[in-house]
Amino acid sequence: MSDDEINLLADEYENDIKQIKDIAYRFSWYMRGGVSYEQLMYDTDVADNEIMQKIIKENIENTKNSKLPLI
């Protein structure tokens, strides 16, 4: 690989890492202490994250439908 290709790949990996961290922090916030950031980063896999994402989306929809505040 050329230096430019390596730099592009490194930038892509860096963006992937930022996205993973963002998702983990958001999950932790939405789970209201039910799961910590550390657990999300080190003790869960992609399937777990997909399940939690589905739960969060359902809870947000239920909250919207009931007209209760999300916070």
C-alpha positions as CSV (number, residue, x, y, z in Angstrom):
1,M,0.0,0.0,0.0
2,S,1.1,3.5,-0.7
3,D,1.4,6.1,2.1
4,D,-1.7,7.8,0.8
5,E,-3.7,4.6,0.9
6,I,-2.5,3.9,4.5
7,N,-3.5,7.4,5.6
8,L,-6.9,7.0,4.1
9,L,-7.4,3.6,5.8
10,A,-6.2,5.1,9.1
11,D,-8.7,7.9,8.8
12,E,-11.5,5.4,8.0
13,Y,-10.6,3.4,11.1
14,E,-10.5,6.5,13.2
15,N,-14.0,7.5,12.0
16,D,-15.3,3.9,12.7
17,I,-13.9,4.2,16.3
18,K,-15.6,7.5,16.8
19,Q,-18.9,6.1,15.6
20,I,-18.6,3.0,17.9
21,K,-17.9,5.2,20.9
22,D,-20.8,7.6,20.0
23,I,-23.2,4.6,19.9
24,A,-21.9,3.2,23.2
25,Y,-22.3,6.5,25.0
26,R,-25.8,7.0,23.6
27,F,-26.8,3.4,24.6
28,S,-25.5,4.0,28.1
29,W,-27.5,7.2,28.4
30,Y,-30.7,5.7,27.0
31,M,-30.3,2.6,29.3
32,R,-30.3,5.0,32.3
33,G,-27.6,3.2,34.2
34,G,-28.8,-0.3,33.2
35,V,-25.5,-0.8,31.4
36,S,-22.2,1.1,31.6
37,Y,-20.0,2.4,28.8
38,E,-17.4,-0.2,29.8
39,Q,-19.8,-3.0,29.5
40,L,-21.0,-1.8,26.1
41,M,-17.4,-1.5,24.8
42,Y,-15.9,-4.7,26.2
43,D,-18.7,-7.1,27.1
44,T,-21.2,-6.9,24.3
45,D,-21.1,-7.8,20.6
46,V,-22.8,-6.6,17.5
47,A,-25.9,-8.8,18.1
48,D,-26.2,-7.4,21.6
49,N,-26.0,-3.8,20.3
50,E,-28.6,-4.5,17.7
51,I,-31.0,-5.8,20.4
52,M,-30.4,-2.8,22.6
53,Q,-30.9,-0.5,19.7
54,K,-34.3,-2.1,19.0
55,I,-35.3,-1.8,22.6
56,I,-34.3,1.9,22.7
57,K,-36.2,2.7,19.5
58,E,-39.3,0.9,20.9
59,N,-39.1,2.8,24.1
60,I,-38.7,6.1,22.3
61,E,-41.7,5.4,20.2
62,N,-43.8,4.4,23.3
63,T,-42.7,7.6,25.0
64,K,-43.7,9.7,22.0
65,N,-47.1,7.9,21.7
66,S,-47.8,8.4,25.4
67,K,-46.8,12.1,25.3
68,L,-44.5,11.7,28.3
69,P,-41.1,13.5,28.3
70,L,-38.2,11.4,27.2
71,I,-35.7,12.9,29.7
